[in-house]
Amino acid sequence: MNPQESLLELKDVKKYFPIRSGIFQKKIGDVKAVDGISFSLKRG
């Protein structure tokens, strides 16, 4: 494996969690935990 080669690479990662309310737990919005993040993990 090349030392410059990425072990893990993620691009434009998004993770949202729904906000729910009421008796029937209707979705009323989202909480953005991560929005558009990118990174790479290299050896060493």
Phi and psi restraints in degrees (value plus and minus 20) as a CYANA .aco file:
   2 ASN   PHI     -87.7   -47.7
   2 ASN   PSI     112.8   152.8
   3 PRO   PHI     -79.4   -39.4
   3 PRO   PSI     -46.8    -6.8
   4 GLN   PHI    -104.8   -64.8
   4 GLN   PSI     -31.0     9.0
   5 GLU   PHI     -91.4   -51.4
   5 GLU   PSI     116.6   156.6
   6 SER   PHI     -95.1   -55.1
   6 SER   PSI     115.9   155.9
   7 LEU   PHI     -99.6   -59.6
   7 LEU   PSI     -54.3   -14.3
   8 LEU   PHI    -167.0  -127.0
   8 LEU   PSI     113.5   153.5
   9 GLU   PHI    -158.0  -118.0
   9 GLU   PSI     106.0   146.0
  10 LEU   PHI    -143.3  -103.3
  10 LEU   PSI     118.3   158.3
  11 LYS   PHI    -149.9  -109.9
  11 LYS   PSI     114.2   154.2
  12 ASP   PHI      33.0    73.0
  12 ASP   PSI      29.3    69.3
  13 VAL   PHI     -96.0   -56.0
  13 VAL   PSI     115.3   155.3
  14 LYS   PHI    -153.4  -113.4
  14 LYS   PSI     116.4   156.4
  15 LYS   PHI    -160.9  -120.9
  15 LYS   PSI      98.1   138.1
  16 TYR   PHI    -137.9   -97.9
  16 TYR   PSI     126.1   166.1
  17 PHE   PHI    -135.9   -95.9
  17 PHE   PSI     114.2   154.2
  18 PRO   PHI     -92.9   -52.9
  18 PRO   PSI     125.3   165.3
  19 ILE   PHI    -121.6   -81.6
  19 ILE   PSI     103.3   143.3
  20 ARG   PHI    -139.6   -99.6
  20 ARG   PSI     128.8   168.8
  21 SER   PHI    -169.3  -129.3
  21 SER   PSI     136.0   176.0
  22 GLY   PHI      70.3   110.3
  22 GLY   PSI     157.5   197.5
  23 ILE   PHI     -83.3   -43.3
  23 ILE   PSI     -60.1   -20.1
  24 PHE   PHI    -114.1   -74.1
  24 PHE   PSI     -10.2    29.8
  25 GLN   PHI      32.5    72.5
  25 GLN   PSI      27.9    67.9
  26 LYS   PHI     -88.0   -48.0
  26 LYS   PSI     117.2   157.2
  27 LYS   PHI     -92.0   -52.0
  27 LYS   PSI     105.2   145.2
  28 ILE   PHI    -135.7   -95.7
  28 ILE   PSI     -24.3    15.7
  29 GLY   PHI     152.3   192.3
  29 GLY   PSI    -191.2  -151.2
  30 ASP   PHI    -154.7  -114.7
  30 ASP   PSI     128.4   168.4
  31 VAL   PHI    -124.7   -84.7
  31 VAL   PSI     105.3   145.3
  32 LYS   PHI    -107.6   -67.6
  32 LYS   PSI      88.7   128.7
  33 ALA   PHI    -100.8   -60.8
  33 ALA   PSI     -64.2   -24.2
  34 VAL   PHI    -161.2  -121.2
  34 VAL   PSI     115.7   155.7
  35 ASP   PHI    -160.9  -120.9
  35 ASP   PSI      77.2   117.2
  36 GLY   PHI      61.1   101.1
  36 GLY   PSI      12.8    52.8
  37 ILE   PHI    -111.8   -71.8
  37 ILE   PSI     125.1   165.1
  38 SER   PHI    -153.5  -113.5
  38 SER   PSI     124.1   164.1
  39 PHE   PHI    -181.5  -141.5
  39 PHE   PSI     144.0   184.0
  40 SER   PHI    -154.9  -114.9
  40 SER   PSI     125.5   165.5
  41 LEU   PHI    -132.1   -92.1
  41 LEU   PSI     100.0   140.0
  42 LYS   PHI    -125.5   -85.5
  42 LYS   PSI     137.2   177.2
  43 ARG   PHI     -84.3   -44.3
  43 ARG   PSI     121.2   161.2
